[in-house]
């Protein structure tokens, strides 16, 4: 199967399932990640914990980077990522994180991500920039 590494990621991503996250690869190096804010995600009576938004962004950036290298039998590891929180994510918000590869070299992949509250006229919740190291999947046990 061509996307075997992505299928393996999905099967091992227990954390994403626990939080209720899901994603759709639009094309190699472009994806959307989704979550709906429920009461278990809240840090205040109305707003989600920033760690949840960071987890959504981490997943979106990482899988986006992976989607750009898996055909080369490579996986990725995070070098760093930076997030700017711009607006709160509120109870019942339907969040969509849109991630795109901005630059891909032999080993380094740079990805951007914007998080929107779709049900609030696409209110921008956060912006992020991540850097990833691409390496042979066999080194990760695949």
C-alpha positions in Angstrom: 0.0 0.0 0.0 1.4 3.3 -1.1 0.5 5.2 2.1 1.5 2.4 4.5 3.4 4.8 6.8 0.4 7.0 7.1 -1.8 4.1 7.9 0.6 2.9 10.5 0.6 6.4 12.0 -3.2 6.4 12.2 -3.2 3.0 13.9 -0.6 4.1 16.5 -2.1 7.5 17.2 -4.1 6.7 20.4 -3.6 10.2 21.7 -5.4 11.8 18.7 -8.3 9.4 19.1 -8.5 10.0 22.8 -8.9 13.8 22.2 -11.3 13.2 19.3 -9.1 14.5 16.5 -9.3 13.4 12.9 -7.6 14.5 9.7 -7.9 14.5 5.9 -4.9 14.7 3.5 -5.9 17.1 0.7 -2.7 16.4 -1.2 0.9 15.6 -0.4 2.1 18.4 1.9 -1.4 19.8 2.5 -3.9 18.6 5.1 -6.8 19.5 7.4 -7.0 18.4 11.0 -10.3 18.6 12.9 -11.6 18.6 16.5 -14.8 19.8 18.1 -14.3 21.4 21.6 -16.2 19.5 24.3 -16.4 20.0 28.0 -13.4 17.7 28.6 -11.2 20.1 26.6 -12.0 23.1 28.7 -9.6 25.0 31.0 -12.3 27.6 32.0 -16.1 27.4 31.9 -16.1 28.4 28.2 -12.5 28.1 26.7 -10.4 25.2 25.7 -7.0 24.6 27.3 -4.1 25.9 25.2 -2.5 22.5 25.4 -5.4 21.0 23.4 -4.9 23.6 20.6 -1.1 22.8 20.7 -1.9 19.1 20.4 -4.1 19.8 17.3 -1.4 22.0 15.8 1.3 19.4 16.6 -0.7 16.7 14.8 -1.5 18.9 11.8 2.1 20.0 11.4 3.5 16.5 11.8 1.2 14.6 9.6 1.5 17.3 7.0 5.2 16.9 7.0 4.8 13.1 6.9 2.5 13.4 3.9 5.3 15.1 2.0 7.9 12.4 2.6 6.2 9.0 3.1 6.6 8.1 -0.6 10.4 8.3 0.0 9.9 5.7 2.8 10.7 8.5 5.3 9.1 9.5 8.6 9.5 12.7 10.5 10.5 14.0 13.9 9.8 17.4 15.3 12.8 19.8 15.5 10.7 22.7 16.8 7.4 24.5 16.4 6.1 27.9 17.5 2.5 28.8 18.1 0.8 32.1 18.4 -2.6 31.9 20.2 -4.8 34.7 18.7 -8.4 33.9 20.0 -9.9 31.4 22.4 -11.4 28.2 21.2 -14.8 28.0 22.9 -17.1 25.2 24.0 -18.7 23.5 20.9 -16.3 25.2 18.4 -15.6 23.1 15.3 -11.9 23.7 14.8 -10.1 23.1 11.5 -6.3 23.3 11.3 -5.0 23.8 7.8 -1.4 22.8 7.4 0.9 23.3 4.3 4.5 22.4 3.6 6.3 25.7 2.8 9.8 24.2 2.1 11.0 20.7 1.7 14.7 19.7 1.5 16.5 16.4 1.7 16.1 16.3 5.5 14.3 19.5 6.7 10.6 20.2 6.1 9.1 23.5 7.1 5.3 23.6 7.6 2.8 26.3 8.5 -0.6 25.8 10.2 -3.6 28.1 10.7 -6.4 27.0 13.1 -10.0 28.3 12.5 -13.2 28.1 14.4 -15.4 27.1 11.4 -18.7 27.7 13.2 -17.7 31.2 14.2 -17.1 32.6 10.6 -13.7 31.0 10.4 -12.3 33.0 13.4 -8.6 32.6 13.4 -7.6 30.8 16.7 -3.9 30.2 16.2 -1.0 30.3 13.8 2.0 28.0 13.9 5.3 27.3 12.1 7.1 24.0 12.5 10.4 22.5 11.4 10.8 18.7 11.0 13.6 16.2 10.3 12.8 13.6 7.7 14.7 10.3 8.0 14.4 6.6 6.8 11.4 4.8 8.3 13.5 1.8 9.2 15.3 3.9 11.9 11.9 4.4 13.5 11.1 0.7 13.5 8.8 0.7 10.4 
